[in-house]
Amino acid sequence: MGTINCSVQACFYNVNEICGAHILNIGGSDALLTESTCCETFLKQSKYSNLADQDVEPGNTDVIFCSVNTCAYHEKNHCTLPEIEVGSLRDAETYTDTDCLSFERE
């Protein structure tokens, strides 16, 4: 799997703007705009920084699950892009504050 670029600084999995989550879940099933998508894998860094057995290394994303059936890259609940970008227009407190910036409406 390719690199997941992430500009959501508050995310536990963000290591130097590269995602370290093994599985990424992108949500927003009937999204018409980028702002209606989200990264459901988001964990607030300040709340989860004490996960003792969680080793986060950038670039370890194995699969991108996607429930955004209105996206041109959605196929059988997966993203067909080898690389995506996740971001946020504001300080992210929850996953709903994040966006899949690679979303492209069919």
N, C-alpha and C positions, 0 to 999 in steps of 0.2 A: 504494500500500500504506500502511497505517496505521503508527503508531508502535509499536515494540517496546520496552516498558518492561523494564528489566533492573537488578536489584539485585545482580548478581554483580560486585562491585568489582574483582576480580582479572582480569576479562576485558579483553583488548586492545581489543575493539570497544565497550566501555562508555564512553560520553561523557556525563557528568552523568546517569547512569541511563537513557539512551536508547541503543539498539543502533545501531551504525553499519555493521554488516555488510550487504553488498548482497544476499546470499542466506543465509537461515537454515535450518538443518537440525535438525528436532526428531526425536529417536529414542526408542525404547522400544516396539518393535512390539506386544507383547502385554501392555502395562502395565495393571495393575488399580488402581494408586495413582499419585498425582502423583510420588512419590519414585522410581518406576520409569521415569520419563521423563527426558530430558536434552536439553541444547542441544549438538548435535554440532559446532556452529560455534565453540564456546568455544576461545579461545587464551589461555594464561596470559600476562598482561601483562608480567611480569618476564622471560619468555623471548623474547617477540616484540616488545619495545619498540623494537628497532633496525631494523625493516622500513623501509628508506629510501624505497621507492616506494609505500608503503601510506598513503593519505590517508583517515583515518576521520572522518566527519562524522555526527552523530546524525540518525536519521530517514531514512537512505538505503536501507532494506531494501526490495528490489523484490519478493521472493517468499519465502513460508514453505513449505518442503518439510516434509512430516510423514510418518513411517513408523509412527506410533502408530495402528494400525488399530482399536484398541479405544476411540478417542476419538470423542465425538459430533461433533467438528468436522473429522474426517478425511474427505477425499473425493479419491480418485484421487491419493494421495500428496501432497496439498496440505492446508493448513489453511484452512478457510472463514471463520475469524474475521478481521476487518480489523486487529485489534490483539490482541497477546498479552502475557503477562508471564512473564519468565524470572527465576528466583531460585535461591538455594542455602541449605540449612539449616546449612552449615558453610563454612569457607574453601575455596574451590574450587582444587584443584590440577590436575584434569583435567576433561574434559567430563562424566564420570560423576558428578561432584559437583554438577552443576546440575540443575534441574528446570523443566519447563514448568508454571508455576502456573496456566495457563489450561486445563489438561487437565480434561476432564469425561467420565467413563466413559459409554458408550452404554447 
